[in-house]
Amino acid sequence: MEFRVWGMTGSVHVADSSLAPLANERLWYWIHHVDDACNRFREDSDVSRLNHAEGRATPVSETFRRTLAAALDAAQRTDGLCTPTILPTLLAWGYDEDYDALRLAGRDHEPTNPPVAAPLDAIEVDDDAGTVRLLGGCQLDLGATAKALTADLVADDVAMSGSVVVEIGGDVAVRGTGPDGPWVVGIATGLEIYGDEPRVAMSGGGIATSSTDVRTWDVAGRTVGHIMDPRTGRPAAGPYRTVTVAADSCVHANAYATATLIRDADADFHLVQAGWSGRLVRRDGTVDYVGGWPHDEGSRS
């Protein structure tokens, strides 16, 4: 089953075709709930109301708090490199409208002193009251975590009945084996799929790819991407242009793929220390295989 959401393509595959209706129902259930909670381009979403609350405690949905908890955990795991407090930086570089419109229009001026990301303690969560409060001008973008979490949530629900793979915009959640063994997952290196991409076999966990070459736009004649360094307020400028990470969940894979793009020359060390494997493409096209990622990408990971 293929679909399109949030300006991206996606797909769901089940080992038992009788599970297709369940998978479809769970997919759109979670997409609708996550969109209501986390779509910053909707004025009525939880994240938009919170970002415009000017420091007031704001009631938010359970789905929003669940996504925020995942994003805060990702930030802590990655030393703050994959952080939900990145929105002011994105806005400074012109990402203030839906990506499709931004890509066509671009922006005329590059920010002189773009803001760095706010610290995580600028976010106050009151689970008992069901509210969140943002301090010191902090604003949130949960897009990356929300996409990966949606894949995990759908996969977890369907996996109670059988094996499934859920992919949204290159983020993949795998639960169980396919009809003929481990699922074979293609590693997207761009927005287009040509059929000759590297492949690995998986029977659980998640895999995610982040790249400085996709979701880019023009700023004063310079091509910039959506992966921003929260320490500098500027586009990621590490040694890698595309990073694919396999981890125990899609959320964790996404977080570490993003962080690895932002890190400096020690990026591969941090990925190995976290216990995950990765396929890291340098800016000159050289590929580094980290943490047990198969050099023969037709084999099992």
KOLKE-712763 format. One record per residue (C-alpha): residue in three letters; y, z, x; residue number from 1. Coordinates in steps of 0.5 Angstrom, whole numbers. Layout:
<rec><residuo>ALA</residuo><y>Y</y><z>Z</z><x>X</x><num>NUM</num></rec>
...
END
This chain:
<rec><residuo>MET</residuo><y>0</y><z>0</z><x>0</x><num>1</num></rec>
<rec><residuo>GLU</residuo><y>7</y><z>-2</z><x>3</x><num>2</num></rec>
<rec><residuo>PHE</residuo><y>14</y><z>0</z><x>1</x><num>3</num></rec>
<rec><residuo>ARG</residuo><y>21</y><z>1</z><x>3</x><num>4</num></rec>
<rec><residuo>VAL</residuo><y>25</y><z>7</z><x>3</x><num>5</num></rec>
<rec><residuo>TRP</residuo><y>32</y><z>9</z><x>6</x><num>6</num></rec>
<rec><residuo>GLY</residuo><y>33</y><z>2</z><x>9</x><num>7</num></rec>
<rec><residuo>MET</residuo><y>26</y><z>2</z><x>13</x><num>8</num></rec>
<rec><residuo>THR</residuo><y>19</y><z>0</z><x>11</x><num>9</num></rec>
<rec><residuo>GLY</residuo><y>13</y><z>4</z><x>10</x><num>10</num></rec>
<rec><residuo>SER</residuo><y>5</y><z>4</z><x>9</x><num>11</num></rec>
<rec><residuo>VAL</residuo><y>0</y><z>8</z><x>6</x><num>12</num></rec>
<rec><residuo>HIS</residuo><y>-8</y><z>7</z><x>8</x><num>13</num></rec>
<rec><residuo>VAL</residuo><y>-13</y><z>11</z><x>5</x><num>14</num></rec>
<rec><residuo>ALA</residuo><y>-21</y><z>11</z><x>7</x><num>15</num></rec>
<rec><residuo>ASP</residuo><y>-23</y><z>11</z><x>0</x><num>16</num></rec>
<rec><residuo>SER</residuo><y>-19</y><z>6</z><x>-5</x><num>17</num></rec>
<rec><residuo>SER</residuo><y>-20</y><z>11</z><x>-11</x><num>18</num></rec>
<rec><residuo>LEU</residuo><y>-15</y><z>15</z><x>-8</x><num>19</num></rec>
<rec><residuo>ALA</residuo><y>-10</y><z>10</z><x>-8</x><num>20</num></rec>
<rec><residuo>PRO</residuo><y>-7</y><z>13</z><x>-15</x><num>21</num></rec>
<rec><residuo>LEU</residuo><y>-6</y><z>20</z><x>-12</x><num>22</num></rec>
<rec><residuo>ALA</residuo><y>-3</y><z>17</z><x>-5</x><num>23</num></rec>
<rec><residuo>ASN</residuo><y>2</y><z>13</z><x>-9</x><num>24</num></rec>
<rec><residuo>GLU</residuo><y>4</y><z>19</z><x>-14</x><num>25</num></rec>
<rec><residuo>ARG</residuo><y>5</y><z>24</z><x>-8</x><num>26</num></rec>
<rec><residuo>LEU</residuo><y>9</y><z>19</z><x>-4</x><num>27</num></rec>
<rec><residuo>TRP</residuo><y>14</y><z>18</z><x>-9</x><num>28</num></rec>
<rec><residuo>TYR</residuo><y>14</y><z>25</z><x>-11</x><num>29</num></rec>
<rec><residuo>TRP</residuo><y>16</y><z>27</z><x>-4</x><num>30</num></rec>
<rec><residuo>ILE</residuo><y>21</y><z>21</z><x>-3</x><num>31</num></rec>
<rec><residuo>HIS</residuo><y>25</y><z>23</z><x>-9</x><num>32</num></rec>
<rec><residuo>HIS</residuo><y>25</y><z>31</z><x>-7</x><num>33</num></rec>
<rec><residuo>VAL</residuo><y>27</y><z>30</z><x>0</x><num>34</num></rec>
<rec><residuo>ASP</residuo><y>32</y><z>24</z><x>-2</x><num>35</num></rec>
<rec><residuo>ASP</residuo><y>35</y><z>29</z><x>-7</x><num>36</num></rec>
<rec><residuo>ALA</residuo><y>35</y><z>35</z><x>-1</x><num>37</num></rec>
<rec><residuo>CYS</residuo><y>37</y><z>31</z><x>5</x><num>38</num></rec>
<rec><residuo>ASN</residuo><y>40</y><z>24</z><x>4</x><num>39</num></rec>
<rec><residuo>ARG</residuo><y>47</y><z>25</z><x>7</x><num>40</num></rec>
<rec><residuo>PHE</residuo><y>50</y><z>19</z><x>4</x><num>41</num></rec>
<rec><residuo>ARG</residuo><y>49</y><z>22</z><x>-3</x><num>42</num></rec>
<rec><residuo>GLU</residuo><y>55</y><z>26</z><x>-6</x><num>43</num></rec>
<rec><residuo>ASP</residuo><y>50</y><z>30</z><x>-10</x><num>44</num></rec>
<rec><residuo>SER</residuo><y>45</y><z>32</z><x>-5</x><num>45</num></rec>
<rec><residuo>ASP</residuo><y>44</y><z>39</z><x>-2</x><num>46</num></rec>
<rec><residuo>VAL</residuo><y>46</y><z>37</z><x>5</x><num>47</num></rec>
<rec><residuo>SER</residuo><y>52</y><z>33</z><x>2</x><num>48</num></rec>
<rec><residuo>ARG</residuo><y>54</y><z>39</z><x>-2</x><num>49</num></rec>
<rec><residuo>LEU</residuo><y>53</y><z>44</z><x>4</x><num>50</num></rec>
<rec><residuo>ASN</residuo><y>57</y><z>40</z><x>9</x><num>51</num></rec>
<rec><residuo>HIS</residuo><y>63</y><z>40</z><x>4</x><num>52</num></rec>
<rec><residuo>ALA</residuo><y>62</y><z>47</z><x>2</x><num>53</num></rec>
<rec><residuo>GLU</residuo><y>67</y><z>50</z><x>8</x><num>54</num></rec>
<rec><residuo>GLY</residuo><y>63</y><z>55</z><x>10</x><num>55</num></rec>
<rec><residuo>ARG</residuo><y>61</y><z>58</z><x>3</x><num>56</num></rec>
<rec><residuo>ALA</residuo><y>54</y><z>60</z><x>2</x><num>57</num></rec>
<rec><residuo>THR</residuo><y>51</y><z>54</z><x>-2</x><num>58</num></rec>
<rec><residuo>PRO</residuo><y>45</y><z>54</z><x>-7</x><num>59</num></rec>
<rec><residuo>VAL</residuo><y>40</y><z>49</z><x>-4</x><num>60</num></rec>
<rec><residuo>SER</residuo><y>33</y><z>47</z><x>-6</x><num>61</num></rec>
<rec><residuo>GLU</residuo><y>26</y><z>49</z><x>-3</x><num>62</num></rec>
<rec><residuo>THR</residuo><y>25</y><z>42</z><x>-1</x><num>63</num></rec>
<rec><residuo>PHE</residuo><y>32</y><z>43</z><x>3</x><num>64</num></rec>
<rec><residuo>ARG</residuo><y>30</y><z>50</z><x>6</x><num>65</num></rec>
<rec><residuo>ARG</residuo><y>23</y><z>47</z><x>8</x><num>66</num></rec>
<rec><residuo>THR</residuo><y>26</y><z>41</z><x>12</x><num>67</num></rec>
<rec><residuo>LEU</residuo><y>32</y><z>45</z><x>15</x><num>68</num></rec>
<rec><residuo>ALA</residuo><y>26</y><z>50</z><x>17</x><num>69</num></rec>
<rec><residuo>ALA</residuo><y>22</y><z>44</z><x>20</x><num>70</num></rec>
<rec><residuo>ALA</residuo><y>29</y><z>42</z><x>24</x><num>71</num></rec>
<rec><residuo>LEU</residuo><y>31</y><z>49</z><x>27</x><num>72</num></rec>
<rec><residuo>ASP</residuo><y>24</y><z>49</z><x>29</x><num>73</num></rec>
<rec><residuo>ALA</residuo><y>24</y><z>42</z><x>33</x><num>74</num></rec>
<rec><residuo>ALA</residuo><y>31</y><z>44</z><x>36</x><num>75</num></rec>
<rec><residuo>GLN</residuo><y>28</y><z>51</z><x>39</x><num>76</num></rec>
<rec><residuo>ARG</residuo><y>22</y><z>47</z><x>41</x><num>77</num></rec>
<rec><residuo>THR</residuo><y>26</y><z>42</z><x>45</x><num>78</num></rec>
<rec><residuo>ASP</residuo><y>31</y><z>46</z><x>48</x><num>79</num></rec>
<rec><residuo>GLY</residuo><y>36</y><z>44</z><x>42</x><num>80</num></rec>
<rec><residuo>LEU</residuo><y>36</y><z>36</z><x>44</x><num>81</num></rec>
<rec><residuo>CYS</residuo><y>33</y><z>35</z><x>37</x><num>82</num></rec>
<rec><residuo>THR</residuo><y>38</y><z>38</z><x>33</x><num>83</num></rec>
<rec><residuo>PRO</residuo><y>40</y><z>38</z><x>26</x><num>84</num></rec>
<rec><residuo>THR</residuo><y>47</y><z>40</z><x>28</x><num>85</num></rec>
<rec><residuo>ILE</residuo><y>49</y><z>33</z><x>31</x><num>86</num></rec>
<rec><residuo>LEU</residuo><y>53</y><z>30</z><x>25</x><num>87</num></rec>
<rec><residuo>PRO</residuo><y>60</y><z>31</z><x>27</x><num>88</num></rec>
<rec><residuo>THR</residuo><y>58</y><z>27</z><x>33</x><num>89</num></rec>
<rec><residuo>LEU</residuo><y>55</y><z>21</z><x>29</x><num>90</num></rec>
<rec><residuo>LEU</residuo><y>61</y><z>21</z><x>25</x><num>91</num></rec>
<rec><residuo>ALA</residuo><y>65</y><z>21</z><x>31</x><num>92</num></rec>
<rec><residuo>TRP</residuo><y>62</y><z>14</z><x>33</x><num>93</num></rec>
<rec><residuo>GLY</residuo><y>62</y><z>11</z><x>26</x><num>94</num></rec>
<rec><residuo>TYR</residuo><y>56</y><z>13</z><x>23</x><num>95</num></rec>
<rec><residuo>ASP</residuo><y>59</y><z>15</z><x>16</x><num>96</num></rec>
<rec><residuo>GLU</residuo><y>56</y><z>10</z><x>12</x><num>97</num></rec>
<rec><residuo>ASP</residuo><y>49</y><z>7</z><x>11</x><num>98</num></rec>
<rec><residuo>TYR</residuo><y>46</y><z>4</z><x>17</x><num>99</num></rec>
<rec><residuo>ASP</residuo><y>46</y><z>-3</z><x>14</x><num>100</num></rec>
<rec><residuo>ALA</residuo><y>53</y><z>-3</z><x>12</x><num>101</num></rec>
<rec><residuo>LEU</residuo><y>55</y><z>0</z><x>19</x><num>102</num></rec>
<rec><residuo>ARG</residuo><y>51</y><z>-5</z><x>23</x><num>103</num></rec>
<rec><residuo>LEU</residuo><y>55</y><z>-11</z><x>20</x><num>104</num></rec>
<rec><residuo>ALA</residuo><y>62</y><z>-8</z><x>20</x><num>105</num></rec>
<rec><residuo>GLY</residuo><y>61</y><z>-4</z><x>27</x><num>106</num></rec>
<rec><residuo>ARG</residuo><y>67</y><z>0</z><x>29</x><num>107</num></rec>
<rec><residuo>ASP</residuo><y>74</y><z>-2</z><x>33</x><num>108</num></rec>
<rec><residuo>HIS</residuo><y>75</y><z>5</z><x>37</x><num>109</num></rec>
<rec><residuo>GLU</residuo><y>70</y><z>9</z><x>42</x><num>110</num></rec>
<rec><residuo>PRO</residuo><y>72</y><z>17</z><x>41</x><num>111</num></rec>
<rec><residuo>THR</residuo><y>75</y><z>20</z><x>47</x><num>112</num></rec>
<rec><residuo>ASN</residuo><y>72</y><z>27</z><x>46</x><num>113</num></rec>
<rec><residuo>PRO</residuo><y>67</y><z>26</z><x>41</x><num>114</num></rec>
<rec><residuo>PRO</residuo><y>64</y><z>33</z><x>39</x><num>115</num></rec>
<rec><residuo>VAL</residuo><y>58</y><z>36</z><x>42</x><num>116</num></rec>
<rec><residuo>ALA</residuo><y>53</y><z>39</z><x>37</x><num>117</num></rec>
<rec><residuo>ALA</residuo><y>54</y><z>46</z><x>34</x><num>118</num></rec>
<rec><residuo>PRO</residuo><y>49</y><z>52</z><x>36</x><num>119</num></rec>
<rec><residuo>LEU</residuo><y>44</y><z>54</z><x>32</x><num>120</num></rec>
<rec><residuo>ASP</residuo><y>47</y><z>60</z><x>30</x><num>121</num></rec>
<rec><residuo>ALA</residuo><y>52</y><z>57</z><x>26</x><num>122</num></rec>
<rec><residuo>ILE</residuo><y>47</y><z>56</z><x>21</x><num>123</num></rec>
<rec><residuo>GLU</residuo><y>45</y><z>62</z><x>16</x><num>124</num></rec>
<rec><residuo>VAL</residuo><y>39</y><z>62</z><x>12</x><num>125</num></rec>
<rec><residuo>ASP</residuo><y>38</y><z>67</z><x>6</x><num>126</num></rec>
<rec><residuo>ASP</residuo><y>31</y><z>65</z><x>3</x><num>127</num></rec>
<rec><residuo>ASP</residuo><y>32</y><z>71</z><x>-2</x><num>128</num></rec>
<rec><residuo>ALA</residuo><y>38</y><z>68</z><x>-5</x><num>129</num></rec>
<rec><residuo>GLY</residuo><y>36</y><z>61</z><x>-4</x><num>130</num></rec>
<rec><residuo>THR</residuo><y>42</y><z>59</z><x>0</x><num>131</num></rec>
<rec><residuo>VAL</residuo><y>45</y><z>56</z><x>7</x><num>132</num></rec>
<rec><residuo>ARG</residuo><y>52</y><z>57</z><x>10</x><num>133</num></rec>
<rec><residuo>LEU</residuo><y>55</y><z>53</z><x>15</x><num>134</num></rec>
<rec><residuo>LEU</residuo><y>60</y><z>57</z><x>20</x><num>135</num></rec>
<rec><residuo>GLY</residuo><y>65</y><z>54</z><x>25</x><num>136</num></rec>
<rec><residuo>GLY</residuo><y>65</y><z>47</z><x>22</x><num>137</num></rec>
<rec><residuo>CYS</residuo><y>58</y><z>46</z><x>23</x><num>138</num></rec>
<rec><residuo>GLN</residuo><y>55</y><z>40</z><x>19</x><num>139</num></rec>
<rec><residuo>LEU</residuo><y>48</y><z>38</z><x>19</x><num>140</num></rec>
<rec><residuo>ASP</residuo><y>44</y><z>31</z><x>19</x><num>141</num></rec>
<rec><residuo>LEU</residuo><y>37</y><z>32</z><x>17</x><num>142</num></rec>
<rec><residuo>GLY</residuo><y>35</y><z>25</z><x>17</x><num>143</num></rec>
<rec><residuo>ALA</residuo><y>30</y><z>24</z><x>23</x><num>144</num></rec>
<rec><residuo>THR</residuo><y>26</y><z>31</z><x>21</x><num>145</num></rec>
<rec><residuo>ALA</residuo><y>26</y><z>29</z><x>14</x><num>146</num></rec>
<rec><residuo>LYS</residuo><y>23</y><z>22</z><x>15</x><num>147</num></rec>
<rec><residuo>ALA</residuo><y>17</y><z>25</z><x>19</x><num>148</num></rec>
<rec><residuo>LEU</residuo><y>16</y><z>31</z><x>15</x><num>149</num></rec>
<rec><residuo>THR</residuo><y>16</y><z>27</z><x>9</x><num>150</num></rec>
<rec><residuo>ALA</residuo><y>10</y><z>23</z><x>12</x><num>151</num></rec>
<rec><residuo>ASP</residuo><y>7</y><z>30</z><x>14</x><num>152</num></rec>
<rec><residuo>LEU</residuo><y>7</y><z>32</z><x>7</x><num>153</num></rec>
<rec><residuo>VAL</residuo><y>4</y><z>26</z><x>3</x><num>154</num></rec>
<rec><residuo>ALA</residuo><y>-1</y><z>26</z><x>8</x><num>155</num></rec>
<rec><residuo>ASP</residuo><y>-3</y><z>34</z><x>7</x><num>156</num></rec>
<rec><residuo>ASP</residuo><y>-3</y><z>33</z><x>0</x><num>157</num></rec>
<rec><residuo>VAL</residuo><y>-8</y><z>27</z><x>0</x><num>158</num></rec>
<rec><residuo>ALA</residuo><y>-12</y><z>30</z><x>6</x><num>159</num></rec>
<rec><residuo>MET</residuo><y>-15</y><z>35</z><x>1</x><num>160</num></rec>
<rec><residuo>SER</residuo><y>-18</y><z>29</z><x>-3</x><num>161</num></rec>
<rec><residuo>GLY</residuo><y>-20</y><z>25</z><x>3</x><num>162</num></rec>
<rec><residuo>SER</residuo><y>-17</y><z>21</z><x>9</x><num>163</num></rec>
<rec><residuo>VAL</residuo><y>-11</y><z>18</z><x>10</x><num>164</num></rec>
<rec><residuo>VAL</residuo><y>-5</y><z>15</z><x>14</x><num>165</num></rec>
<rec><residuo>VAL</residuo><y>2</y><z>15</z><x>12</x><num>166</num></rec>
<rec><residuo>GLU</residuo><y>7</y><z>11</z><x>16</x><num>167</num></rec>
<rec><residuo>ILE</residuo><y>15</y><z>11</z><x>15</x><num>168</num></rec>
<rec><residuo>GLY</residuo><y>20</y><z>7</z><x>19</x><num>169</num></rec>
<rec><residuo>GLY</residuo><y>15</y><z>8</z><x>25</x><num>170</num></rec>
<rec><residuo>ASP</residuo><y>13</y><z>15</z><x>24</x><num>171</num></rec>
<rec><residuo>VAL</residuo><y>6</y><z>16</z><x>23</x><num>172</num></rec>
<rec><residuo>ALA</residuo><y>2</y><z>22</z><x>20</x><num>173</num></rec>
<rec><residuo>VAL</residuo><y>-6</y><z>22</z><x>21</x><num>174</num></rec>
<rec><residuo>ARG</residuo><y>-11</y><z>26</z><x>17</x><num>175</num></rec>
<rec><residuo>GLY</residuo><y>-18</y><z>25</z><x>18</x><num>176</num></rec>
<rec><residuo>THR</residuo><y>-22</y><z>18</z><x>20</x><num>177</num></rec>
<rec><residuo>GLY</residuo><y>-22</y><z>11</z><x>17</x><num>178</num></rec>
<rec><residuo>PRO</residuo><y>-28</y><z>8</z><x>14</x><num>179</num></rec>
<rec><residuo>ASP</residuo><y>-30</y><z>5</z><x>21</x><num>180</num></rec>
<rec><residuo>GLY</residuo><y>-28</y><z>11</z><x>25</x><num>181</num></rec>
<rec><residuo>PRO</residuo><y>-21</y><z>13</z><x>28</x><num>182</num></rec>
<rec><residuo>TRP</residuo><y>-15</y><z>10</z><x>25</x><num>183</num></rec>
<rec><residuo>VAL</residuo><y>-12</y><z>5</z><x>29</x><num>184</num></rec>
<rec><residuo>VAL</residuo><y>-5</y><z>6</z><x>30</x><num>185</num></rec>
<rec><residuo>GLY</residuo><y>0</y><z>0</z><x>32</x><num>186</num></rec>
<rec><residuo>ILE</residuo><y>6</y><z>2</z><x>37</x><num>187</num></rec>
<rec><residuo>ALA</residuo><y>12</y><z>-1</z><x>34</x><num>188</num></rec>
<rec><residuo>THR</residuo><y>17</y><z>-3</z><x>40</x><num>189</num></rec>
<rec><residuo>GLY</residuo><y>22</y><z>-5</z><x>35</x><num>190</num></rec>
<rec><residuo>LEU</residuo><y>24</y><z>-6</z><x>28</x><num>191</num></rec>
<rec><residuo>GLU</residuo><y>20</y><z>-12</z><x>27</x><num>192</num></rec>
<rec><residuo>ILE</residuo><y>12</y><z>-13</z><x>27</x><num>193</num></rec>
<rec><residuo>TYR</residuo><y>9</y><z>-19</z><x>31</x><num>194</num></rec>
<rec><residuo>GLY</residuo><y>1</y><z>-16</z><x>31</x><num>195</num></rec>
<rec><residuo>ASP</residuo><y>1</y><z>-16</z><x>38</x><num>196</num></rec>
<rec><residuo>GLU</residuo><y>3</y><z>-9</z><x>39</x><num>197</num></rec>
<rec><residuo>PRO</residuo><y>0</y><z>-3</z><x>43</x><num>198</num></rec>
<rec><residuo>ARG</residuo><y>-6</y><z>0</z><x>39</x><num>199</num></rec>
<rec><residuo>VAL</residuo><y>-9</y><z>7</z><x>40</x><num>200</num></rec>
<rec><residuo>ALA</residuo><y>-14</y><z>10</z><x>35</x><num>201</num></rec>
<rec><residuo>MET</residuo><y>-13</y><z>17</z><x>32</x><num>202</num></rec>
<rec><residuo>SER</residuo><y>-16</y><z>22</z><x>27</x><num>203</num></rec>
<rec><residuo>GLY</residuo><y>-11</y><z>27</z><x>26</x><num>204</num></rec>
<rec><residuo>GLY</residuo><y>-4</y><z>29</z><x>28</x><num>205</num></rec>
<rec><residuo>GLY</residuo><y>2</y><z>25</z><x>28</x><num>206</num></rec>
<rec><residuo>ILE</residuo><y>5</y><z>19</z><x>32</x><num>207</num></rec>
<rec><residuo>ALA</residuo><y>13</y><z>17</z><x>33</x><num>208</num></rec>
<rec><residuo>THR</residuo><y>17</y><z>12</z><x>36</x><num>209</num></rec>
<rec><residuo>SER</residuo><y>24</y><z>13</z><x>38</x><num>210</num></rec>
<rec><residuo>SER</residuo><y>28</y><z>8</z><x>41</x><num>211</num></rec>
<rec><residuo>THR</residuo><y>35</y><z>7</z><x>44</x><num>212</num></rec>
<rec><residuo>ASP</residuo><y>34</y><z>-1</z><x>42</x><num>213</num></rec>
<rec><residuo>VAL</residuo><y>34</y><z>0</z><x>35</x><num>214</num></rec>
<rec><residuo>ARG</residuo><y>39</y><z>2</z><x>29</x><num>215</num></rec>
<rec><residuo>THR</residuo><y>45</y><z>0</z><x>34</x><num>216</num></rec>
<rec><residuo>TRP</residuo><y>52</y><z>-2</z><x>32</x><num>217</num></rec>
<rec><residuo>ASP</residuo><y>58</y><z>-4</z><x>36</x><num>218</num></rec>
<rec><residuo>VAL</residuo><y>63</y><z>0</z><x>38</x><num>219</num></rec>
<rec><residuo>ALA</residuo><y>69</y><z>-3</z><x>41</x><num>220</num></rec>
<rec><residuo>GLY</residuo><y>65</y><z>-8</z><x>44</x><num>221</num></rec>
<rec><residuo>ARG</residuo><y>60</y><z>-3</z><x>46</x><num>222</num></rec>
<rec><residuo>THR</residuo><y>53</y><z>-3</z><x>43</x><num>223</num></rec>
<rec><residuo>VAL</residuo><y>51</y><z>4</z><x>41</x><num>224</num></rec>
<rec><residuo>GLY</residuo><y>45</y><z>7</z><x>38</x><num>225</num></rec>
<rec><residuo>HIS</residuo><y>43</y><z>13</z><x>33</x><num>226</num></rec>
<rec><residuo>ILE</residuo><y>40</y><z>18</z><x>39</x><num>227</num></rec>
<rec><residuo>MET</residuo><y>46</y><z>22</z><x>41</x><num>228</num></rec>
<rec><residuo>ASP</residuo><y>46</y><z>27</z><x>47</x><num>229</num></rec>
<rec><residuo>PRO</residuo><y>48</y><z>34</z><x>43</x><num>230</num></rec>
<rec><residuo>ARG</residuo><y>50</y><z>36</z><x>50</x><num>231</num></rec>
<rec><residuo>THR</residuo><y>55</y><z>31</z><x>51</x><num>232</num></rec>
<rec><residuo>GLY</residuo><y>57</y><z>28</z><x>44</x><num>233</num></rec>
<rec><residuo>ARG</residuo><y>55</y><z>21</z><x>47</x><num>234</num></rec>
<rec><residuo>PRO</residuo><y>49</y><z>16</z><x>46</x><num>235</num></rec>
<rec><residuo>ALA</residuo><y>43</y><z>18</z><x>50</x><num>236</num></rec>
<rec><residuo>ALA</residuo><y>43</y><z>15</z><x>57</x><num>237</num></rec>
<rec><residuo>GLY</residuo><y>36</y><z>18</z><x>60</x><num>238</num></rec>
<rec><residuo>PRO</residuo><y>32</y><z>13</z><x>64</x><num>239</num></rec>
<rec><residuo>TYR</residuo><y>27</y><z>11</z><x>58</x><num>240</num></rec>
<rec><residuo>ARG</residuo><y>29</y><z>6</z><x>52</x><num>241</num></rec>
<rec><residuo>THR</residuo><y>23</y><z>7</z><x>48</x><num>242</num></rec>
<rec><residuo>VAL</residuo><y>19</y><z>13</z><x>47</x><num>243</num></rec>
<rec><residuo>THR</residuo><y>12</y><z>14</z><x>43</x><num>244</num></rec>
<rec><residuo>VAL</residuo><y>9</y><z>21</z><x>43</x><num>245</num></rec>
<rec><residuo>ALA</residuo><y>3</y><z>24</z><x>40</x><num>246</num></rec>
<rec><residuo>ALA</residuo><y>3</y><z>31</z><x>37</x><num>247</num></rec>
<rec><residuo>ASP</residuo><y>-1</y><z>35</z><x>32</x><num>248</num></rec>
<rec><residuo>SER</residuo><y>4</y><z>33</z><x>27</x><num>249</num></rec>
<rec><residuo>CYS</residuo><y>9</y><z>28</z><x>25</x><num>250</num></rec>
<rec><residuo>VAL</residuo><y>15</y><z>32</z><x>26</x><num>251</num></rec>
<rec><residuo>HIS</residuo><y>13</y><z>35</z><x>32</x><num>252</num></rec>
<rec><residuo>ALA</residuo><y>12</y><z>28</z><x>35</x><num>253</num></rec>
<rec><residuo>ASN</residuo><y>19</y><z>26</z><x>32</x><num>254</num></rec>
<rec><residuo>ALA</residuo><y>22</y><z>31</z><x>35</x><num>255</num></rec>
<rec><residuo>TYR</residuo><y>19</y><z>30</z><x>42</x><num>256</num></rec>
<rec><residuo>ALA</residuo><y>20</y><z>23</z><x>42</x><num>257</num></rec>
<rec><residuo>THR</residuo><y>28</y><z>24</z><x>41</x><num>258</num></rec>
<rec><residuo>ALA</residuo><y>28</y><z>29</z><x>46</x><num>259</num></rec>
<rec><residuo>THR</residuo><y>25</y><z>25</z><x>51</x><num>260</num></rec>
<rec><residuo>LEU</residuo><y>30</y><z>20</z><x>50</x><num>261</num></rec>
<rec><residuo>ILE</residuo><y>35</y><z>24</z><x>52</x><num>262</num></rec>
<rec><residuo>ARG</residuo><y>33</y><z>28</z><x>58</x><num>263</num></rec>
<rec><residuo>ASP</residuo><y>34</y><z>26</z><x>65</x><num>264</num></rec>
<rec><residuo>ALA</residuo><y>29</y><z>24</z><x>70</x><num>265</num></rec>
<rec><residuo>ASP</residuo><y>24</y><z>31</z><x>68</x><num>266</num></rec>
<rec><residuo>ALA</residuo><y>23</y><z>28</z><x>61</x><num>267</num></rec>
<rec><residuo>ASP</residuo><y>16</y><z>27</z><x>63</x><num>268</num></rec>
<rec><residuo>PHE</residuo><y>15</y><z>34</z><x>66</x><num>269</num></rec>
<rec><residuo>HIS</residuo><y>17</y><z>37</z><x>59</x><num>270</num></rec>
<rec><residuo>LEU</residuo><y>13</y><z>33</z><x>55</x><num>271</num></rec>
<rec><residuo>VAL</residuo><y>7</y><z>35</z><x>59</x><num>272</num></rec>
<rec><residuo>GLN</residuo><y>9</y><z>42</z><x>59</x><num>273</num></rec>
<rec><residuo>ALA</residuo><y>9</y><z>42</z><x>51</x><num>274</num></rec>
<rec><residuo>GLY</residuo><y>2</y><z>39</z><x>51</x><num>275</num></rec>
<rec><residuo>TRP</residuo><y>3</y><z>32</z><x>48</x><num>276</num></rec>
<rec><residuo>SER</residuo><y>2</y><z>25</z><x>51</x><num>277</num></rec>
<rec><residuo>GLY</residuo><y>7</y><z>20</z><x>51</x><num>278</num></rec>
<rec><residuo>ARG</residuo><y>8</y><z>12</z><x>52</x><num>279</num></rec>
<rec><residuo>LEU</residuo><y>15</y><z>12</z><x>56</x><num>280</num></rec>
<rec><residuo>VAL</residuo><y>18</y><z>5</z><x>57</x><num>281</num></rec>
<rec><residuo>ARG</residuo><y>24</y><z>5</z><x>62</x><num>282</num></rec>
<rec><residuo>ARG</residuo><y>30</y><z>1</z><x>62</x><num>283</num></rec>
<rec><residuo>ASP</residuo><y>27</y><z>-4</z><x>66</x><num>284</num></rec>
<rec><residuo>GLY</residuo><y>21</y><z>-5</z><x>62</x><num>285</num></rec>
<rec><residuo>THR</residuo><y>16</y><z>-1</z><x>66</x><num>286</num></rec>
<rec><residuo>VAL</residuo><y>11</y><z>4</z><x>62</x><num>287</num></rec>
<rec><residuo>ASP</residuo><y>10</y><z>11</z><x>64</x><num>288</num></rec>
<rec><residuo>TYR</residuo><y>3</y><z>14</z><x>61</x><num>289</num></rec>
<rec><residuo>VAL</residuo><y>4</y><z>21</z><x>60</x><num>290</num></rec>
<rec><residuo>GLY</residuo><y>-1</y><z>27</z><x>58</x><num>291</num></rec>
<rec><residuo>GLY</residuo><y>-7</y><z>23</z><x>57</x><num>292</num></rec>
<rec><residuo>TRP</residuo><y>-4</y><z>17</z><x>54</x><num>293</num></rec>
<rec><residuo>PRO</residuo><y>-9</y><z>12</z><x>55</x><num>294</num></rec>
<rec><residuo>HIS</residuo><y>-7</y><z>6</z><x>60</x><num>295</num></rec>
<rec><residuo>ASP</residuo><y>-12</y><z>2</z><x>56</x><num>296</num></rec>
<rec><residuo>GLU</residuo><y>-9</y><z>2</z><x>49</x><num>297</num></rec>
<rec><residuo>GLY</residuo><y>-15</y><z>0</z><x>45</x><num>298</num></rec>
<rec><residuo>SER</residuo><y>-18</y><z>6</z><x>47</x><num>299</num></rec>
<rec><residuo>ARG</residuo><y>-18</y><z>13</z><x>43</x><num>300</num></rec>
<rec><residuo>SER</residuo><y>-12</y><z>18</z><x>44</x><num>301</num></rec>
END
